[in-house]
Amino acid sequence: VAMVRTDAACIWATGRTWWQIPPVARVTLTGVLPPGVTGKDVIIALCGLFNRDDVLNHAIEFVGPEETMRSIPIDYRLTMANMTTEWGALTGLFPIDSVLAVWLRDKTVAWDLENPESAGHGRFRHARVDELLQNPLASDPGAKYAKSIYLDLSTLSPYVAGPNSVKVATPLHDLEVQRIALDKAYLVSCT
């Protein structure tokens, strides 16, 4: 959850924040990503398919079977979690799993190799990673969710967002058959 300067100053001064725990929407992903489909395609598809403020001001918890989650690399997860705000959510969270464990350990080793004078003191420390993996953040058994959304990743293809909104999302193959003339395009837009 992002905090702006005023919020941070209040926390420093009082040790408290006004932040309320948001409702949680559980997004269950199934299937595996087809070749050529990225995390950006997944989140754009979610924004387009569930485009009626389904997750406005919610926290998103992405879950799915192990095979599905293994098919989503960390860079895709980072993109998806980051773009949950485009979807209207406040935050996006993925489970702590073997994919994340490998990524964290690789980052820890890379930090130590690149910074031998401060090995073990960086953002990614072996002890911190071990603790995170031994005590992973997880939903309570029987947790109740404000909303449940389901998406089969194997049905996705690359998606195009817009015009003018990420909530207008179209599979690329649908646009290809329309043979739309391209007069203008934004190449540096966030989405």
C-alpha positions in Angstrom: 0.0 0.0 0.0 1.4 3.4 -1.0 1.6 6.2 1.5 2.1 9.8 0.6 4.1 12.3 2.6 1.2 13.5 4.8 0.3 10.0 5.7 3.9 9.1 6.5 4.3 12.3 8.6 1.2 11.4 10.7 2.6 7.9 11.3 5.9 9.3 12.4 4.2 11.8 14.7 1.5 9.6 16.2 2.5 6.0 15.5 -1.0 5.5 13.9 -2.6 5.7 10.5 -6.2 6.2 9.4 -5.9 3.4 6.9 -8.8 1.0 6.8 -8.4 -2.6 5.7 -10.0 -2.8 2.3 -12.3 -5.6 1.1 -10.4 -8.4 -0.5 -11.1 -9.8 -4.0 -9.8 -13.3 -4.7 -8.7 -13.7 -8.3 -8.3 -17.4 -9.0 -6.1 -18.1 -12.0 -6.2 -21.5 -13.7 -4.5 -23.0 -16.7 -1.0 -22.0 -17.9 0.1 -19.0 -20.0 0.2 -19.8 -23.7 3.5 -18.8 -25.5 3.6 -15.1 -26.2 1.2 -14.1 -23.5 2.7 -11.9 -20.8 1.7 -10.6 -17.4 0.6 -7.4 -19.0 -1.8 -9.3 -21.2 -3.3 -11.0 -18.1 -3.9 -7.8 -16.2 -5.2 -6.0 -19.3 -7.6 -8.9 -19.9 -8.8 -8.7 -16.3 -9.3 -5.0 -16.6 -11.3 -5.5 -19.8 -13.3 -8.5 -18.8 -14.2 -7.2 -15.4 -14.6 -3.5 -16.2 -17.5 -2.3 -14.1 -15.4 -1.3 -11.1 -15.6 -4.9 -9.9 -12.5 -4.5 -7.7 -12.7 -0.7 -7.0 -10.9 0.0 -3.7 -10.2 -3.7 -3.1 -7.0 -5.6 -2.3 -6.5 -8.3 -4.8 -5.2 -11.7 -3.8 -4.0 -13.8 -6.8 -4.2 -17.5 -6.2 -4.2 -20.7 -8.3 -3.0 -24.2 -8.6 0.8 -24.8 -8.3 1.1 -25.5 -12.1 -0.6 -22.2 -12.9 1.4 -20.1 -10.5 4.6 -21.7 -11.8 3.8 -20.5 -15.3 3.8 -16.9 -14.1 7.4 -15.6 -13.7 8.2 -12.9 -11.2 8.5 -10.1 -13.8 4.9 -10.9 -14.9 3.7 -11.0 -11.3 5.3 -7.6 -10.7 3.5 -6.1 -13.7 0.2 -7.6 -12.8 0.4 -6.5 -9.1 1.6 -3.0 -10.2 -1.3 -2.6 -12.7 -4.0 -3.6 -10.2 -4.3 0.1 -9.6 -5.2 0.6 -13.2 -8.0 -1.9 -12.6 -9.2 0.2 -9.6 -7.8 -1.9 -6.8 -5.6 -0.6 -4.0 -3.0 -3.4 -4.1 -2.3 -6.8 -5.6 -0.7 -9.7 -3.8 0.8 -13.0 -5.0 1.5 -16.0 -2.8 4.9 -16.8 -1.5 5.8 -19.9 -3.5 8.8 -21.7 -5.0 9.0 -19.3 -8.0 9.4 -16.4 -5.6 11.8 -18.3 -3.4 14.2 -18.9 -6.3 13.9 -15.3 -7.4 14.6 -14.0 -3.9 17.6 -16.3 -3.4 19.0 -15.3 -6.7 18.6 -11.6 -5.8 20.3 -12.2 -2.5 23.3 -14.0 -4.1 23.5 -11.3 -6.8 23.6 -8.6 -4.2 26.3 -10.3 -2.2 28.4 -10.8 -5.4 28.0 -7.2 -6.5 28.5 -5.7 -3.1 31.1 -7.8 -1.3 31.8 -5.1 1.3 28.2 -5.1 2.5 27.3 -8.8 1.8 24.4 -9.8 4.1 23.4 -6.2 4.7 21.4 -5.4 1.6 17.7 -5.3 0.9 17.8 -9.0 0.1 19.5 -10.7 3.0 19.7 -14.5 3.5 18.2 -14.4 7.0 15.3 -12.2 5.9 14.6 -14.4 2.9 14.7 -17.5 5.1 12.3 -16.0 7.6 9.9 -15.0 4.8 9.9 -18.5 3.4 9.6 -20.2 6.8 6.7 -17.9 7.8 4.9 -17.1 4.6 2.0 -14.6 4.5 -1.1 -16.7 3.7 -4.8 -16.4 3.9 -6.5 -17.9 6.9 -8.2 -21.2 6.3 -11.8 -20.5 5.4 -11.1 -16.8 4.7 -14.1 -14.9 3.4 -13.7 -12.7 0.3 -15.8 -9.7 -0.8 -15.6 -11.0 -4.4 -14.3 -14.0 -6.3 -13.1 -13.7 -9.9 -11.9 -16.6 -12.1 -9.7 -16.5 -15.2 -8.4 -19.4 -17.2 -4.9 -18.3 -18.4 -4.9 -20.9 -21.2 -7.7 -19.0 -23.0 -5.7 -15.8 -23.3 -3.9 -14.3 -26.2 -2.0 -11.0 -26.4 -4.3 -8.1 -25.6 -4.5 -4.5 -26.7 -5.7 -1.8 -24.3 -7.8 1.2 -25.3 -8.6 3.4 -26.9 -8.5 5.8 -23.9 -8.9 3.3 -21.1 -7.4 0.0 -20.0 -11.0 -1.1 -19.3 -11.4 -1.3 -23.1 -9.3 -4.4 -23.8 -9.4 -6.5 -27.0 -7.6 -9.7 -27.9 -5.1 -9.0 -30.6 -6.5 -11.8 -32.8 -9.9 -10.0 -32.8 -8.2 -6.8 -34.1 -6.1 -8.6 -36.7 -9.2 -9.8 -38.6 -10.6 -6.3 -38.6 -7.6 -5.0 -40.5 -7.8 -1.6 -38.8 -5.7 1.1 -40.4 -3.3 2.5 -37.8 -3.1 6.3 -38.1 -1.7 7.1 -34.7 -0.1 5.2 -31.8 1.4 6.0 -28.4 4.7 4.2 -28.0 5.7 5.5 -24.6 2.4 5.2 -22.7 2.4 3.4 -19.4 -0.3 1.0 -20.6 
